[in-house]
Amino acid sequence: MASQSKANILARHAANAALNIPLPAIAMRGARDLGADEPFYPLDERIIAGAADAMESGQTHYVDVPGIPPLREAIAEHLNADSGTSWGSANILVTAGMQEARFLTTQIIGAQYASIAVPAVAHPGLRKALGLKRREVLSLPDEPERGFLPTLEGIAAALENGCRLLYLESPSRLSGAVYSASQVARIADLLAQHDAAAIWDAGLARWVADGCSSLAAQAQESVAVIGEAWHGSGLGAWLVGAIAAPTDWIAPMQSQKQIMAICTSTASQYAALAASEIIGETQQQRLAQMHAQRAAAVVLAGELGLDILPGAAENLLALRLDASGRGKLAEAGIDFAAGEDFGAPDTIRLNIGAATIAALETLA
């Protein structure tokens, strides 16, 4: 490629604000990195063995583009058990992390529709994925007092005005807020009324103690569910995500994935398969521990007069914080996810763990 052509490409990239949005770290980079998407958990030796045994047995070559069959089956089984769906392995596409899942769904499913309606406040990876191609993107109005979830009225208005594809997060990637069962039922009704479809980011659902309703359980033939594999297993940085969708949506996404990356790392897939077999041993214990840590953080934040956003996901805490408060965190060497990257200025997100209380104490 000629040097001028490269320069033109780089210039276009630099001028595209969406492509330059910073993303939170996928996994914690240190004890004081509270901005990462996932808290740190050490890998179980059996997960490490799953990857090592696969490589030693010769699993170092390309595998099936949609993912190794046993992992796809395991993902389908876990989704079905958690959300009441009836996916099979043919409905599952293993991805190289959550960002690839965002890209494939918004670009390939999105290509079937004239526009897409998305939350005004969402993970910055969504805007980055959408920024790769010009399309009509509608912003759904939200309710800050409900954790920035798009309103049902806004969703209905978008559909009534002709939009036929929604992108929703439940739990919210910023606040952890979730739609109630009745709200999910209403969204499903709206999809049916308007012959519309949805991409449903349910990646944080396993961190909701009481569980949360899945749109796919009520509208499986018109919904694609995206998320990471086995939150809490320590595999965050191994980049294993998944898409569950109707089979006629899977095929074109699989084709695009093959063009981009052939397949997801073979060793990572076998590690994820091992994690699927043992995640039940630790999930509830870690969820209970995180619940206690978050509850203590909420109490302390209240005592400090901080404005906490409502959320049901135990793994994160979002709060309003001005420049002075951010400066105190920075001085203490504490990293956080900036709300403006999500679309919510004056807000930050902390993940929940051993250092969360200490981080809030710096704001006293």
Secondary structure, 3 states (H helix, E strand, C coil): CCHHHHHHHHHHHHHCCHHHCCCCCCECCCCCECCCCECCCCCCHHHHHHHHHHHHCCCCCCCCCCCCHHHHHHHHHHHHHHHCCCCCHHHEEEECCHHHHHHHHHHHHHHHCCEEEEECCCCHHHHHHHCCCCCEEEEECEEHHHCCEECHHHHHHHHHCCCCEEEEECCCCCCCCCCCHHHHHHHHHHHHHHCCEEEEECCCHHHECCCCCCCHHHHHHHEEEEEECCCCCCCHHHCCEEEECCHHHHHHHHHHHHHHHCCCCHHHHHHHHHHHHHHHHHHHHHHHHHHHHHHHHHHHHHHCCCCECCCCECCEEEEECCHHHHHHHHHCCCECEEHHHHCCCCEEEEECCCCHHHHHHCCC
